[in-house]
C-alpha cells in the first residue's frame, strides 16, 4: 500500500545552501514583502548561529506519508461505497461526517417525472444545508457512487488478446514520455524522462492510470455528447489545449492519439513549472534536499488539473514561509518525504490562491487512491503483475 512513498535506495541529491534571497513576483503586496524580509532575516541569523542538527534522512524517510495516506484512504472509502451517501471532508483530508441520503429523496432522484426531479433538487439542497449546520465550515461535500467499479469495468476491457485497455494506455504513455523530438535529440536537451529518477518515473507512469480513472472513469468516449467547449476523451483534454497540441477534431476520443499527446503536454508542464521567478517544484527539491523527484511528479499531476501558475505560487509560498528543511514543522520533518511535504503544502488551506481551492487540493489524493486500487488488483492472487 505504501509502495509509492517508500525509499527504494535512490541516491540522495546533494543539499545546496539556500539562496540568500527569495524571489518575489512583480507587484507583490505588503504581506509578500514582509514574508520575503522574514526569510532574509532568518537566512542572516542562520549564517551567524551554529547550524541546526541535520535531519537524519535515513531514519526519517518513509515508509509512508501519514497525511497523504489519510486523504487517500478517505477517497478509497468514498469511491468504493454504494450510492446513497454524502461525506463531509475536512481540509486535512479526513472524513468528519458520513450521512445516508433519506430513501424518499433517492426515490425522487430516480423518478422519470420532471416534477419529482425538481422536487428532489429542492429537498436535497435543504437536506445538505441542515447537515452542514453540524460540521466544520471548511468541510467539502462529496457523494458516493461505486466509482471504483465503474473504473475497473472500463479499464479491464480487452484492447487486444494480449493487453487490457489500461495496460495499453500505460504502455503508450511511457513511450510518449521517452520520445525525443529531432530538436531535442540534436541539442541533446534533457526531457522530462531524463529529469526523473527511477522512483519518479515509476510514480509518473503508475499515476497516469489513476489520472485516467479520475478524469474519465477510463472511458475513452467520455464527453462525446457534451457541449463543444467541454473537456473530452480519456484524459479530458479541453478543446483549446487539444488544438495547441496539434490535434484534429475527434482525436481526443482516439487512445492511440490522445495518450502520446497527453504525454507531450506533461513535458510542456515540466517546462512551465520551471518558468518565472516564483520558485517551483525543482526549487523545493533542491532547497529541502529531497532524496527523489516524486515531489515534481505530484506537482505535474496537480498542475494538469489546476494549472502550472497555481502550483508555482504554492511552492513560492511554501519556500517563503519555510526557507529550509530544518524550518518545516516537526510533524513534516518527522515524516520527511516528497508525499508528506506535498500534502502539507496543498492542505494548509487555499491561502488566497484564487482557483486553487478544495477541489484542487483533493485532486492528487483522489488520483493516488485510484492508482493504489490498480496496484492492489495487479498483485491480487492469481493475477500477473505488469
HELIX and SHEET records of a PDB file:
HELIX    1   1 UNK A    3  UNK A    5  5                                   3    
HELIX    2   2 UNK A   30  UNK A   48  1                                  19    
HELIX    3   3 UNK A   57  UNK A   60  1                                   4    
HELIX    4   4 UNK A   66  UNK A   80  1                                  15    
HELIX    5   5 UNK A  103  UNK A  110  1                                   8    
HELIX    6   6 UNK A  114  UNK A  132  1                                  19    
HELIX    7   7 UNK A  147  UNK A  155  1                                   9    
HELIX    8   8 UNK A  165  UNK A  178  1                                  14    
HELIX    9   9 UNK A  182  UNK A  187  1                                   6    
HELIX   10  10 UNK A  192  UNK A  195  1                                   4    
HELIX   11  11 UNK A  198  UNK A  216  1                                  19    
HELIX   12  12 UNK A  239  UNK A  244  1                                   6    
HELIX   13  13 UNK A  251  UNK A  253  5                                   3    
HELIX   14  14 UNK A  255  UNK A  274  1                                  20    
HELIX   15  15 UNK A  281  UNK A  288  1                                   8    
HELIX   16  16 UNK A  294  UNK A  306  1                                  13    
HELIX   17  17 UNK A  308  UNK A  321  1                                  14    
HELIX   18  18 UNK A  325  UNK A  327  5                                   3    
HELIX   19  19 UNK A  330  UNK A  334  1                                   5    
HELIX   20  20 UNK A  338  UNK A  346  1                                   9    
HELIX   21  21 UNK A  358  UNK A  361  1                                   4    
HELIX   22  22 UNK A  363  UNK A  378  1                                  16    
SHEET    1   A 3 UNK A  95  UNK A 100  0                                        
SHEET    2   A 3 UNK A  85  UNK A  89 -1                                        
SHEET    3   A 3 UNK A 140  UNK A 143 -1                                        
END                                                                             
